[in-house]
Amino acid sequence: MAKEKYPHLDYQQRQMSRRDLIKKGVGIAAASAAASYLAFAPEHFPLSLKDDSGLRSLPTPDIFRLPDFRVAKEKSKFDLGLGRSGSVAVKLKKALDAVGGIEHYVKPGDIVLIKPNVAFDRSPNLGATSNPEIIKELIQLILVDCRAAEVRVADNPIESPADCFAKSGIRLAAEQAGGRVYLPDSNAFEILSTPGAVLIEQWPFFKRPFRDVNKVIGIAPVKDHNLCQASLGIKNWYGLLGGRRNQFHQDIHEIISDLSVMIQPTLTILDGTHILMENGPTGGDPSNVKNGDAVLVGVDPVAMDAWAFEHLLERTGELPEYLYKAEAKGSGKIDYRGRLKEVV
Amino acid sequence: MTEPLDSSKTEGLRKLLRLTNVRIVFQIIFFGLFVLSVWASWTSRIGGYPVSRFLEIDPLVSISTALSTGYIYRYLGWSLAIIVVTFLFGRVFCNWICPFGTLHQFVGWLFNIHPATKRIEQNQYHHLQYLKYGILVIFLMMAALGALQIGLLDPIVLMYRGFTVFVAPAADMLIDSATSFSSKAGMEPAFAASLKFAPGTASRVFVGSFWVGAFFLALIILNLWKPRFFCRFLCPLGALLGVISRYSLFRINRNVNRCTDCNLCLTRCEGASDPQGKVRVSECFSCMNCLDDCPEDALQFTMLGLDQNQVVSKPDLSRRRLLFAGLSGLFMFPLMRNNGRATDENFSPDMIRPPGSVAELEFLEKCIKCDQCINVCPTNVLQPATFKEGGFEGLWTPVMNFNIRHCQLKCALCSEVCPTGAIRKISVAEKLGKGEYGEQGPVRLGTAFINASRCLPWANQIPCVVCEEVCPVSPKAIQTIDEEVKDVYGNMVVLNKPFIVPDLCIGCGICQSECPVQDQPAVYVTAVGESRSQHRKLLLKFRTSEQV
């Protein structure tokens, strides 16, 4: 009867043992002690999470340096080579031979980065972007004649990267010749340290394509520029910067001369076949473009820009201020007299 | 089984090829095609692929735009295919094709775990399932008056919008963080990055993405309470197909003599369509689960020998509710229009539509808020509108936000993918006013203005002329007044003070997006002067060189 009224009378408890209680107590104490260590141990103790100033928890960016990509030139060769007449391929070959031939600069097994100017979503005939023919020709030379391991083509355009590379014809040219195009995304940038630069001592840089690269060649169009008079070989490196680049127009000559310090390319190539004479740097109308007959290759970007300013853009008068600043920063010499060989 | 000759081998094959398994294959294929169509919409992949085809076969899109405009745009006639299929097999679209339906079913299958008795209860017909017919009537009534709002709840539109604004950016963000780890471990990051929905560009942002995403998620979470909640209670496309499917040739038929009233057919009934009693054809998704679950083989999907006593063919919407829904639609139309945003009395300066858009009133008759244009935009300038630009009526329609990016000159992708012609298909030549379009001139999205109190050369004696540099038209629509002044520190500086030539400005907004005064740019574009509207003009005439 009693069982029916109190059905739980025969219930057996399972009491916690003393041992279990002690274990539990020790566990709680150990966990609290460990947590207290993490929270209160001074910053220099191992494993301490203490952040007295609030600065420890801030991110520390990875900062890297670029190597010098230059190759010593043979004494008998010229600093600047100018190829005239014939197809683009012939002009390029002539100009390269004047500075010692491409085989002298790119060795078998090299990984080469080519930096064209792909800033805008424009077709090649408008002169706002690099000439795809030269890019195609150069990649073939590098892969076939020099037996380089890999050629990469990279730029950080102002407009949609995929569209700029497609409509400028540069993606097609690069891929047909066996090169590989790198487009920038938000993850592709790291902070580059450039000692000696005034404005970009530390600045986000399009790092991804530079992994294991040992030779760098810039291919730039020759363009009028509304603010700095001319956008030439040195200004082309602007396209590797990330971040809020539009501040640079407040001191455009300083930034362009900084670019000459930021990177020492193996070679620079200036396209004198489609010259944007006015309404630069965007152009937009075929009437802004003059068709020339020259390809300029060189190892001194400052001298190249000075020569191109006077002879390709056909400007008289004072050179752009950034060239004097670049010279003062030791990036090259403006005076090109006697250093240029013209091959017709 | 009845056939004694069946060996166990053919029995196995029959089991493998049963309708529910075929259905799952269909669902996987169509869901895959849907995701592929979103992925392939990126500028470097799109080629000529028909990435909006799911929207173009959606009968609700074609019928409602036919109501609002009187015409059937471009490929929308293809929705007849779905209508014909529905006349034959009932709402197979809902459970064999619709990617949103597949998503709901999958979530319910994976997370809504209950014992069979509870599931039988969950899958009984609910009297509120008539709501979706009311929603359909309200939307169609508003469409007929000229305000197209089906996109708020159309499942295909919800999928495209949800993927564009919420799922794709989330996936890209995950790939980004995964690659930043793997590249630290020395792996090549370029490959994984190339798989992103939007590769090779800065990470995309979407204004108001929280509410688009939250709405999308909420509809999915409701599956945990009632399986296929959205499909059963809310989906206006399902309602439309339900109206059609009452006439369908094939349907589920119950052999009452065999049925033991065990209710097991309800364990996995997707549509809650009462197969255990008088089957509600308008609710049935033709998912075929009940055929598998019936232990007595009392259920068949057939067109022969249908028992006309065991069916409810009409949707469960009484005439008074129909009338009520119609009146609601009638009154909601002025409710949305009264703010003057759509008409020209009170248009928002920020209501800058993509190139090729028709004038605002016609735009609102056509835009279904699928956000395909936003998905395909290579620069990220296109954004789903918030209440700010167009009020409730314009919610999630595309607007340009030039603080984010600009409209790229030689691009008309948004007009290419628009399924309804809210953005009419135009060529780049038409956009730029080149060639045969020289007479009508370029498409103007708006007009740029200078805020001289924030402009560095105008207000602060600091050189800067980014806006002029990037202006893409030739001759440039931004020109400068050049002055040499002594600044506050005594240095001589040349200031190129910019001014706008509105005759040349096409409103592409690159000046605004590149202006270094980032948060509230010193050069900015507003909608006035847009070429799609005669009433929003700015200039009486465009000056030419003889007059200047």
Chai-1 contact restraints between the chains, C-beta under 6 A:
chainA,res_idxA,chainB,res_idxB,connection_type,confidence,min_distance_angstrom,max_distance_angstrom,comment,restraint_id
A,D121,B,Q408,contact,1.0,0.0,6.0,A-B,restraint_1
A,D121,B,K410,contact,1.0,0.0,6.0,A-B,restraint_2
A,E159,B,Q408,contact,1.0,0.0,6.0,A-B,restraint_3
A,S160,B,P378,contact,1.0,0.0,6.0,A-B,restraint_4
A,S160,B,T379,contact,1.0,0.0,6.0,A-B,restraint_5
A,S160,B,Q408,contact,1.0,0.0,6.0,A-B,restraint_6
A,P161,B,G200,contact,1.0,0.0,6.0,A-B,restraint_7
A,P161,B,T201,contact,1.0,0.0,6.0,A-B,restraint_8
A,A162,B,T43,contact,1.0,0.0,6.0,A-B,restraint_9
A,A162,B,S44,contact,1.0,0.0,6.0,A-B,restraint_10
A,A162,B,G200,contact,1.0,0.0,6.0,A-B,restraint_11
A,D163,B,T43,contact,1.0,0.0,6.0,A-B,restraint_12
A,D163,B,P378,contact,1.0,0.0,6.0,A-B,restraint_13
A,L183,B,G200,contact,1.0,0.0,6.0,A-B,restraint_14
A,D185,B,A193,contact,1.0,0.0,6.0,A-B,restraint_15
A,D185,B,G200,contact,1.0,0.0,6.0,A-B,restraint_16
A,D185,B,T201,contact,1.0,0.0,6.0,A-B,restraint_17
A,S186,B,A202,contact,1.0,0.0,6.0,A-B,restraint_18
A,S186,B,S203,contact,1.0,0.0,6.0,A-B,restraint_19
A,N187,B,D176,contact,1.0,0.0,6.0,A-B,restraint_20
A,N187,B,S180,contact,1.0,0.0,6.0,A-B,restraint_21
A,N226,B,E468,contact,1.0,0.0,6.0,A-B,restraint_22
A,N226,B,E469,contact,1.0,0.0,6.0,A-B,restraint_23
A,L227,B,V465,contact,1.0,0.0,6.0,A-B,restraint_24
A,N246,B,V466,contact,1.0,0.0,6.0,A-B,restraint_25
A,N246,B,E514,contact,1.0,0.0,6.0,A-B,restraint_26
A,N246,B,P516,contact,1.0,0.0,6.0,A-B,restraint_27
A,Q247,B,P516,contact,1.0,0.0,6.0,A-B,restraint_28
A,H249,B,C464,contact,1.0,0.0,6.0,A-B,restraint_29
A,H249,B,V466,contact,1.0,0.0,6.0,A-B,restraint_30
A,Q250,B,I462,contact,1.0,0.0,6.0,A-B,restraint_31
A,Q250,B,P463,contact,1.0,0.0,6.0,A-B,restraint_32
A,Q250,B,C464,contact,1.0,0.0,6.0,A-B,restraint_33
A,N279,B,S474,contact,1.0,0.0,6.0,A-B,restraint_34
A,T282,B,P472,contact,1.0,0.0,6.0,A-B,restraint_35
A,G284,B,P472,contact,1.0,0.0,6.0,A-B,restraint_36
A,G284,B,S474,contact,1.0,0.0,6.0,A-B,restraint_37
A,D285,B,S474,contact,1.0,0.0,6.0,A-B,restraint_38
